[in-house]
Amino acid sequence: MPAKSKTTKAGRTRKPQKPHPAKASAATLKASETRIPPRTFNQVVYQGERVPVERRDGDTLYLVPREDVELLRRLEDKADVAILRKRRGEKAIPWEQVKRELGL
């Protein structure tokens, strides 16, 4: 059901806002929807710098260039292929047995 328009105290009709993408899902955010300073954004995108972003509680995330993310994905894929090759001859364990062993 779509959200209803609201009327302000001044009598103007205000359209309902879309939920913020970060709250809706782990979708890609537009730079304009963040508080990342343009200078910092440009350091990451154009100079390839990695910038730590720390919260008050000490949690840290990093803004990294696209190339770093692509490299990480390639490395993960390579590691997955190595595991698959190593386990190629192993006998499969039935799903029911796995659930039983894990108490599911």
N, CA, C and O atoms as CSV, one atom per row, in Angstrom:
chain,resi,resn,atom,element,x,y,z
A,1,MET,N,N,0.844,-1.172,0.000
A,1,MET,CA,C,0.000,0.000,0.000
A,1,MET,C,C,0.890,1.236,0.000
A,1,MET,O,O,1.734,1.365,0.887
A,2,PRO,N,N,0.735,2.171,-0.977
A,2,PRO,CA,C,1.569,3.355,-1.024
A,2,PRO,C,C,1.297,4.281,0.151
A,2,PRO,O,O,0.179,4.350,0.662
A,3,ALA,N,N,2.345,4.994,0.573
A,3,ALA,CA,C,2.202,5.936,1.677
A,3,ALA,C,C,1.375,7.134,1.224
A,3,ALA,O,O,1.416,7.527,0.058
A,4,LYS,N,N,0.631,7.704,2.156
A,4,LYS,CA,C,-0.223,8.835,1.837
A,4,LYS,C,C,0.570,10.127,1.936
A,4,LYS,O,O,1.520,10.230,2.712
A,5,SER,N,N,0.163,11.123,1.130
A,5,SER,CA,C,0.777,12.440,1.210
A,5,SER,C,C,0.372,13.090,2.523
A,5,SER,O,O,-0.715,12.836,3.042
A,6,LYS,N,N,1.257,13.936,3.060
A,6,LYS,CA,C,0.966,14.634,4.304
A,6,LYS,C,C,0.786,16.116,4.020
A,6,LYS,O,O,1.383,16.652,3.086
A,7,THR,N,N,-0.033,16.775,4.821
A,7,THR,CA,C,-0.233,18.209,4.698
A,7,THR,C,C,0.509,18.890,5.834
A,7,THR,O,O,0.349,18.524,6.999
A,8,THR,N,N,1.329,19.889,5.490
A,8,THR,CA,C,2.102,20.612,6.494
A,8,THR,C,C,1.224,21.650,7.180
A,8,THR,O,O,0.092,21.894,6.764
A,9,LYS,N,N,1.761,22.260,8.242
A,9,LYS,CA,C,1.020,23.308,8.958
A,9,LYS,C,C,0.705,24.484,8.045
A,9,LYS,O,O,-0.303,25.165,8.238
A,10,ALA,N,N,1.550,24.727,7.059
A,10,ALA,CA,C,1.337,25.846,6.132
A,10,ALA,C,C,0.310,25.489,5.067
A,10,ALA,O,O,-0.004,26.321,4.215
A,11,GLY,N,N,-0.224,24.259,5.097
A,11,GLY,CA,C,-1.248,23.857,4.155
A,11,GLY,C,C,-0.710,23.264,2.864
A,11,GLY,O,O,-1.479,22.975,1.948
A,12,ARG,N,N,0.612,23.079,2.782
A,12,ARG,CA,C,1.201,22.486,1.574
A,12,ARG,C,C,1.176,20.966,1.678
A,12,ARG,O,O,1.273,20.400,2.767
A,13,THR,N,N,1.047,20.329,0.540
A,13,THR,CA,C,1.055,18.871,0.504
A,13,THR,C,C,2.481,18.397,0.277
A,13,THR,O,O,3.174,18.864,-0.628
A,14,ARG,N,N,2.901,17.470,1.110
A,14,ARG,CA,C,4.255,16.933,0.992
A,14,ARG,C,C,4.164,15.473,0.573
A,14,ARG,O,O,3.442,14.686,1.185
A,15,LYS,N,N,4.907,15.116,-0.485
A,15,LYS,CA,C,4.916,13.740,-0.958
A,15,LYS,C,C,5.665,12.858,0.042
A,15,LYS,O,O,6.609,13.320,0.683
A,16,PRO,N,N,5.259,11.605,0.181
A,16,PRO,CA,C,5.988,10.707,1.076
A,16,PRO,C,C,7.394,10.460,0.536
A,16,PRO,O,O,7.597,10.343,-0.672
A,17,GLN,N,N,8.346,10.385,1.435
A,17,GLN,CA,C,9.730,10.141,1.027
A,17,GLN,C,C,9.976,8.650,0.915
A,17,GLN,O,O,9.379,7.844,1.628
A,18,LYS,N,N,10.877,8.301,-0.007
A,18,LYS,CA,C,11.295,6.912,-0.129
A,18,LYS,C,C,12.171,6.576,1.069
A,18,LYS,O,O,12.864,7.452,1.586
A,19,PRO,N,N,12.155,5.323,1.523
A,19,PRO,CA,C,13.043,4.968,2.625
A,19,PRO,C,C,14.498,5.122,2.189
A,19,PRO,O,O,14.825,4.917,1.020
A,20,HIS,N,N,15.357,5.479,3.118
A,20,HIS,CA,C,16.774,5.619,2.823
A,20,HIS,C,C,17.303,4.268,2.358
A,20,HIS,O,O,17.013,3.252,2.989
A,21,PRO,N,N,18.084,4.230,1.252
A,21,PRO,CA,C,18.562,2.949,0.722
A,21,PRO,C,C,19.304,2.097,1.740
A,21,PRO,O,O,19.189,0.871,1.713
A,22,ALA,N,N,20.058,2.715,2.634
A,22,ALA,CA,C,20.804,1.936,3.616
A,22,ALA,C,C,19.867,1.224,4.578
A,22,ALA,O,O,20.214,0.165,5.102
A,23,LYS,N,N,18.696,1.781,4.820
A,23,LYS,CA,C,17.740,1.154,5.722
A,23,LYS,C,C,16.913,0.100,4.994
A,23,LYS,O,O,16.463,-0.872,5.601
A,24,ALA,N,N,16.715,0.296,3.686
A,24,ALA,CA,C,15.893,-0.628,2.916
A,24,ALA,C,C,16.643,-1.925,2.606
A,24,ALA,O,O,16.073,-3.013,2.689
A,25,SER,N,N,17.902,-1.805,2.255
A,25,SER,CA,C,18.696,-2.979,1.904
A,25,SER,C,C,20.161,-2.585,1.853
A,25,SER,O,O,20.522,-1.443,2.136
A,26,ALA,N,N,20.988,-3.531,1.494
A,26,ALA,CA,C,22.414,-3.255,1.360
A,26,ALA,C,C,22.712,-2.833,-0.076
A,26,ALA,O,O,23.686,-3.292,-0.674
A,27,ALA,N,N,21.879,-1.965,-0.623
A,27,ALA,CA,C,22.027,-1.524,-2.001
A,27,ALA,C,C,23.126,-0.478,-2.120
A,27,ALA,O,O,23.614,0.052,-1.122
A,28,THR,N,N,23.499,-0.198,-3.346
A,28,THR,CA,C,24.489,0.837,-3.614
A,28,THR,C,C,23.923,2.198,-3.251
A,28,THR,O,O,22.786,2.519,-3.596
A,29,LEU,N,N,24.719,2.996,-2.555
A,29,LEU,CA,C,24.317,4.354,-2.204
A,29,LEU,C,C,24.910,5.330,-3.206
A,29,LEU,O,O,25.992,5.098,-3.746
A,30,LYS,N,N,24.205,6.410,-3.450
A,30,LYS,CA,C,24.755,7.495,-4.253
A,30,LYS,C,C,25.583,8.363,-3.324
A,30,LYS,O,O,25.232,8.532,-2.157
A,31,ALA,N,N,26.675,8.913,-3.827
A,31,ALA,CA,C,27.536,9.757,-3.006
A,31,ALA,C,C,26.750,10.926,-2.413
A,31,ALA,O,O,27.019,11.353,-1.290
A,32,SER,N,N,25.789,11.437,-3.161
A,32,SER,CA,C,24.992,12.573,-2.692
A,32,SER,C,C,24.097,12.198,-1.513
A,32,SER,O,O,23.600,13.081,-0.814
A,33,GLU,N,N,23.883,10.898,-1.282
A,33,GLU,CA,C,23.048,10.443,-0.170
A,33,GLU,C,C,23.869,10.179,1.097
A,33,GLU,O,O,23.325,9.737,2.109
A,34,THR,N,N,25.154,10.447,1.040
A,34,THR,CA,C,26.018,10.208,2.193
A,34,THR,C,C,26.568,11.531,2.716
A,34,THR,O,O,26.341,12.591,2.132
A,35,ARG,N,N,27.277,11.449,3.797
A,35,ARG,CA,C,27.938,12.641,4.343
A,35,ARG,C,C,29.438,12.591,4.065
A,35,ARG,O,O,30.222,13.257,4.741
A,36,ILE,N,N,29.831,11.805,3.073
A,36,ILE,CA,C,31.243,11.712,2.718
A,36,ILE,C,C,31.647,13.026,2.060
A,36,ILE,O,O,31.051,13.423,1.058
A,37,PRO,N,N,32.653,13.705,2.609
A,37,PRO,CA,C,33.100,14.953,1.978
A,37,PRO,C,C,33.610,14.678,0.562
A,37,PRO,O,O,34.290,13.676,0.338
A,38,PRO,N,N,33.295,15.545,-0.385
A,38,PRO,CA,C,33.750,15.338,-1.761
A,38,PRO,C,C,35.260,15.119,-1.868
A,38,PRO,O,O,35.710,14.317,-2.686
A,39,ARG,N,N,36.041,15.821,-1.055
A,39,ARG,CA,C,37.507,15.664,-1.082
A,39,ARG,C,C,37.887,14.215,-0.749
A,39,ARG,O,O,38.752,13.633,-1.404
A,40,THR,N,N,37.243,13.641,0.261
A,40,THR,CA,C,37.524,12.271,0.672
A,40,THR,C,C,37.079,11.294,-0.411
A,40,THR,O,O,37.796,10.350,-0.741
A,41,PHE,N,N,35.899,11.527,-0.958
A,41,PHE,CA,C,35.390,10.678,-2.035
A,41,PHE,C,C,36.379,10.670,-3.200
A,41,PHE,O,O,36.686,9.612,-3.749
A,42,ASN,N,N,36.873,11.843,-3.573
A,42,ASN,CA,C,37.822,11.949,-4.684
A,42,ASN,C,C,39.147,11.264,-4.372
A,42,ASN,O,O,39.766,10.689,-5.267
A,43,GLN,N,N,39.592,11.315,-3.119
A,43,GLN,CA,C,40.827,10.616,-2.733
A,43,GLN,C,C,40.694,9.121,-3.005
A,43,GLN,O,O,41.633,8.487,-3.485
A,44,VAL,N,N,39.535,8.567,-2.700
A,44,VAL,CA,C,39.307,7.133,-2.900
A,44,VAL,C,C,39.177,6.814,-4.384
A,44,VAL,O,O,39.844,5.911,-4.891
A,45,VAL,N,N,38.319,7.555,-5.076
A,45,VAL,CA,C,38.007,7.241,-6.472
A,45,VAL,C,C,39.159,7.544,-7.412
A,45,VAL,O,O,39.491,6.717,-8.262
A,46,TYR,N,N,39.774,8.705,-7.279
A,46,TYR,CA,C,40.756,9.140,-8.267
A,46,TYR,C,C,42.209,8.897,-7.867
A,46,TYR,O,O,43.076,8.785,-8.733
A,47,GLN,N,N,42.481,8.814,-6.567
A,47,GLN,CA,C,43.858,8.603,-6.127
A,47,GLN,C,C,44.090,7.202,-5.583
A,47,GLN,O,O,45.220,6.842,-5.252
A,48,GLY,N,N,43.021,6.408,-5.488
A,48,GLY,CA,C,43.153,5.026,-5.050
A,48,GLY,C,C,43.472,4.859,-3.577
A,48,GLY,O,O,43.966,3.808,-3.170
A,49,GLU,N,N,43.199,5.874,-2.772
A,49,GLU,CA,C,43.497,5.787,-1.335
A,49,GLU,C,C,42.425,4.977,-0.617
A,49,GLU,O,O,41.278,4.901,-1.059
A,50,ARG,N,N,42.825,4.374,0.502
A,50,ARG,CA,C,41.887,3.663,1.370
A,50,ARG,C,C,41.679,4.541,2.605
A,50,ARG,O,O,42.632,4.950,3.267
A,51,VAL,N,N,40.419,4.815,2.892
A,51,VAL,CA,C,40.112,5.743,3.982
A,51,VAL,C,C,39.306,5.020,5.057
A,51,VAL,O,O,38.205,4.537,4.791
A,52,PRO,N,N,39.862,4.942,6.292
A,52,PRO,CA,C,39.092,4.335,7.384
A,52,PRO,C,C,38.007,5.295,7.872
A,52,PRO,O,O,38.220,6.504,7.963
A,53,VAL,N,N,36.840,4.729,8.184
A,53,VAL,CA,C,35.734,5.504,8.750
A,53,VAL,C,C,35.396,4.838,10.067
A,53,VAL,O,O,34.981,3.680,10.097
A,54,GLU,N,N,35.573,5.570,11.156
A,54,GLU,CA,C,35.394,4.991,12.487
A,54,GLU,C,C,34.159,5.570,13.167
A,54,GLU,O,O,33.921,6.777,13.131
A,55,ARG,N,N,33.383,4.694,13.785
A,55,ARG,CA,C,32.221,5.116,14.566
A,55,ARG,C,C,32.653,5.386,15.999
A,55,ARG,O,O,33.758,5.024,16.404
A,56,ARG,N,N,31.783,6.019,16.756
A,56,ARG,CA,C,32.070,6.309,18.165
A,56,ARG,C,C,32.354,5.049,18.969
A,56,ARG,O,O,33.174,5.058,19.887
A,57,ASP,N,N,31.661,3.949,18.610
A,57,ASP,CA,C,31.837,2.711,19.375
A,57,ASP,C,C,33.087,1.937,18.958
A,57,ASP,O,O,33.348,0.851,19.477
A,58,GLY,N,N,33.855,2.490,18.028
A,58,GLY,CA,C,35.108,1.861,17.634
A,58,GLY,C,C,35.022,0.997,16.387
A,58,GLY,O,O,36.051,0.591,15.847
A,59,ASP,N,N,33.805,0.710,15.918
A,59,ASP,CA,C,33.674,-0.062,14.680
A,59,ASP,C,C,34.250,0.752,13.527
A,59,ASP,O,O,34.073,1.969,13.463
A,60,THR,N,N,34.934,0.075,12.626
A,60,THR,CA,C,35.563,0.754,11.502
A,60,THR,C,C,35.178,0.086,10.198
A,60,THR,O,O,35.117,-1.140,10.107
A,61,LEU,N,N,34.923,0.893,9.204
A,61,LEU,CA,C,34.772,0.387,7.847
A,61,LEU,C,C,35.753,1.173,6.995
A,61,LEU,O,O,36.290,2.191,7.432
A,62,TYR,N,N,35.982,0.703,5.791
A,62,TYR,CA,C,36.930,1.378,4.917
A,62,TYR,C,C,36.272,1.731,3.599
A,62,TYR,O,O,35.548,0.925,3.014
A,63,LEU,N,N,36.530,2.941,3.142
A,63,LEU,CA,C,36.163,3.328,1.786
A,63,LEU,C,C,37.351,2.906,0.934
A,63,LEU,O,O,38.478,3.345,1.161
A,64,VAL,N,N,37.091,2.062,-0.036
A,64,VAL,CA,C,38.190,1.550,-0.868
A,64,VAL,C,C,37.851,1.725,-2.340
A,64,VAL,O,O,36.679,1.755,-2.714
A,65,PRO,N,N,38.875,1.839,-3.170
A,65,PRO,CA,C,38.632,1.982,-4.606
A,65,PRO,C,C,37.991,0.721,-5.189
A,65,PRO,O,O,38.147,-0.376,-4.652
A,66,ARG,N,N,37.278,0.895,-6.284
A,66,ARG,CA,C,36.621,-0.218,-6.970
A,66,ARG,C,C,37.631,-1.307,-7.329
A,66,ARG,O,O,37.323,-2.496,-7.243
A,67,GLU,N,N,38.824,-0.903,-7.728
A,67,GLU,CA,C,39.839,-1.883,-8.113
A,67,GLU,C,C,40.161,-2.842,-6.968
A,67,GLU,O,O,40.384,-4.031,-7.197
A,68,ASP,N,N,40.184,-2.328,-5.733
A,68,ASP,CA,C,40.447,-3.180,-4.566
A,68,ASP,C,C,39.338,-4.211,-4.386
A,68,ASP,O,O,39.601,-5.379,-4.098
A,69,VAL,N,N,38.100,-3.767,-4.559
A,69,VAL,CA,C,36.961,-4.673,-4.408
A,69,VAL,C,C,37.001,-5.742,-5.499
A,69,VAL,O,O,36.774,-6.921,-5.229
A,70,GLU,N,N,37.288,-5.325,-6.725
A,70,GLU,CA,C,37.373,-6.288,-7.828
A,70,GLU,C,C,38.486,-7.301,-7.600
A,70,GLU,O,O,38.315,-8.488,-7.878
A,71,LEU,N,N,39.636,-6.834,-7.089
A,71,LEU,CA,C,40.748,-7.734,-6.777
A,71,LEU,C,C,40.348,-8.726,-5.691
A,71,LEU,O,O,40.631,-9.919,-5.803
A,72,LEU,N,N,39.697,-8.243,-4.650
A,72,LEU,CA,C,39.245,-9.126,-3.573
A,72,LEU,C,C,38.292,-10.194,-4.104
A,72,LEU,O,O,38.390,-11.360,-3.725
A,73,ARG,N,N,37.379,-9.800,-4.974
A,73,ARG,CA,C,36.451,-10.779,-5.556
A,73,ARG,C,C,37.187,-11.830,-6.377
A,73,ARG,O,O,36.868,-13.016,-6.299
A,74,ARG,N,N,38.174,-11.398,-7.165
A,74,ARG,CA,C,38.951,-12.362,-7.956
A,74,ARG,C,C,39.707,-13.330,-7.053
A,74,ARG,O,O,39.767,-14.528,-7.328
A,75,LEU,N,N,40.286,-12.802,-5.968
A,75,LEU,CA,C,41.012,-13.660,-5.023
A,75,LEU,C,C,40.077,-14.657,-4.346
A,75,LEU,O,O,40.430,-15.822,-4.167
A,76,GLU,N,N,38.882,-14.198,-3.969
A,76,GLU,CA,C,37.899,-15.101,-3.366
A,76,GLU,C,C,37.483,-16.188,-4.353
A,76,GLU,O,O,37.369,-17.356,-3.982
A,77,ASP,N,N,37.256,-15.806,-5.609
A,77,ASP,CA,C,36.894,-16.787,-6.633
A,77,ASP,C,C,38.004,-17.812,-6.824
A,77,ASP,O,O,37.740,-19.007,-6.956
A,78,LYS,N,N,39.251,-17.336,-6.839
A,78,LYS,CA,C,40.397,-18.230,-7.013
A,78,LYS,C,C,40.492,-19.210,-5.837
A,78,LYS,O,O,40.770,-20.394,-6.030
A,79,ALA,N,N,40.261,-18.716,-4.634
A,79,ALA,CA,C,40.299,-19.579,-3.447
A,79,ALA,C,C,39.165,-20.604,-3.497
A,79,ALA,O,O,39.363,-21.767,-3.143
A,80,ASP,N,N,37.982,-20.177,-3.934
A,80,ASP,CA,C,36.851,-21.108,-4.060
A,80,ASP,C,C,37.156,-22.218,-5.056
A,80,ASP,O,O,36.849,-23.383,-4.803
A,81,VAL,N,N,37.757,-21.862,-6.185
A,81,VAL,CA,C,38.104,-22.856,-7.201
A,81,VAL,C,C,39.126,-23.841,-6.637
A,81,VAL,O,O,39.028,-25.043,-6.885
A,82,ALA,N,N,40.102,-23.344,-5.882
A,82,ALA,CA,C,41.117,-24.219,-5.292
A,82,ALA,C,C,40.470,-25.218,-4.331
A,82,ALA,O,O,40.840,-26.392,-4.322
A,83,ILE,N,N,39.518,-24.768,-3.531
A,83,ILE,CA,C,38.820,-25.658,-2.596
A,83,ILE,C,C,38.031,-26.705,-3.369
A,83,ILE,O,O,38.053,-27.886,-3.022
A,84,LEU,N,N,37.337,-26.274,-4.411
A,84,LEU,CA,C,36.556,-27.216,-5.211
A,84,LEU,C,C,37.445,-28.275,-5.860
A,84,LEU,O,O,37.097,-29.456,-5.886
A,85,ARG,N,N,38.597,-27.845,-6.385
A,85,ARG,CA,C,39.515,-28.811,-7.004
A,85,ARG,C,C,40.050,-29.799,-5.980
A,85,ARG,O,O,40.194,-30.987,-6.269
A,86,LYS,N,N,40.343,-29.305,-4.782
A,86,LYS,CA,C,40.874,-30.160,-3.727
A,86,LYS,C,C,39.839,-31.200,-3.298
A,86,LYS,O,O,40.191,-32.336,-2.982
A,87,ARG,N,N,38.581,-30.813,-3.287
A,87,ARG,CA,C,37.511,-31.686,-2.797
A,87,ARG,C,C,36.774,-32.427,-3.912
A,87,ARG,O,O,35.752,-33.064,-3.660
A,88,ARG,N,N,37.272,-32.349,-5.108
A,88,ARG,CA,C,36.583,-32.926,-6.272
A,88,ARG,C,C,36.203,-34.389,-6.076
A,88,ARG,O,O,35.104,-34.787,-6.462
A,89,GLY,N,N,37.060,-35.182,-5.503
A,89,GLY,CA,C,36.790,-36.609,-5.366
A,89,GLY,C,C,36.046,-37.002,-4.106
A,89,GLY,O,O,35.734,-38.178,-3.921
A,90,GLU,N,N,35.751,-36.042,-3.230
A,90,GLU,CA,C,35.094,-36.380,-1.967
A,90,GLU,C,C,33.653,-36.832,-2.172
A,90,GLU,O,O,32.973,-36.408,-3.106
A,91,LYS,N,N,33.216,-37.690,-1.285
A,91,LYS,CA,C,31.838,-38.163,-1.315
A,91,LYS,C,C,30.937,-37.104,-0.675
A,91,LYS,O,O,31.276,-36.545,0.368
A,92,ALA,N,N,29.813,-36.839,-1.289
A,92,ALA,CA,C,28.867,-35.855,-0.764
A,92,ALA,C,C,28.175,-36.394,0.487
A,92,ALA,O,O,27.916,-37.593,0.596
A,93,ILE,N,N,27.879,-35.501,1.422
A,93,ILE,CA,C,27.157,-35.877,2.638
A,93,ILE,C,C,25.701,-35.485,2.437
A,93,ILE,O,O,25.424,-34.336,2.091
A,94,PRO,N,N,24.769,-36.399,2.642
A,94,PRO,CA,C,23.345,-36.066,2.471
A,94,PRO,C,C,22.917,-34.931,3.407
A,94,PRO,O,O,23.343,-34.872,4.561
A,95,TRP,N,N,22.075,-34.038,2.898
A,95,TRP,CA,C,21.601,-32.889,3.658
A,95,TRP,C,C,20.921,-33.307,4.961
A,95,TRP,O,O,21.113,-32.653,5.986
A,96,GLU,N,N,20.150,-34.356,4.943
A,96,GLU,CA,C,19.472,-34.827,6.146
A,96,GLU,C,C,20.481,-35.200,7.228
A,96,GLU,O,O,20.251,-34.938,8.409
A,97,GLN,N,N,21.589,-35.806,6.836
A,97,GLN,CA,C,22.637,-36.164,7.797
A,97,GLN,C,C,23.283,-34.915,8.388
A,97,GLN,O,O,23.547,-34.866,9.589
A,98,VAL,N,N,23.538,-33.923,7.571
A,98,VAL,CA,C,24.134,-32.666,8.050
A,98,VAL,C,C,23.200,-32.017,9.070
A,98,VAL,O,O,23.639,-31.603,10.143
A,99,LYS,N,N,21.905,-31.928,8.731
A,99,LYS,CA,C,20.940,-31.323,9.665
A,99,LYS,C,C,20.904,-32.072,10.984
A,99,LYS,O,O,20.845,-31.462,12.051
A,100,ARG,N,N,20.941,-33.415,10.910
A,100,ARG,CA,C,20.910,-34.229,12.117
A,100,ARG,C,C,22.145,-33.958,12.975
A,100,ARG,O,O,22.032,-33.797,14.190
A,101,GLU,N,N,23.322,-33.906,12.348
A,101,GLU,CA,C,24.572,-33.664,13.080
A,101,GLU,C,C,24.616,-32.283,13.715
A,101,GLU,O,O,25.232,-32.092,14.764
A,102,LEU,N,N,23.959,-31.322,13.075
A,102,LEU,CA,C,23.944,-29.956,13.609
A,102,LEU,C,C,22.775,-29.707,14.535
A,102,LEU,O,O,22.647,-28.622,15.103
A,103,GLY,N,N,21.926,-30.700,14.692
A,103,GLY,CA,C,20.772,-30.567,15.582
A,103,GLY,C,C,19.682,-29.671,15.019
A,103,GLY,O,O,18.961,-29.020,15.775
A,104,LEU,N,N,19.559,-29.632,13.716
A,104,LEU,CA,C,18.534,-28.793,13.083
A,104,LEU,C,C,17.270,-29.594,12.797
A,104,LEU,O,O,16.302,-29.049,12.266
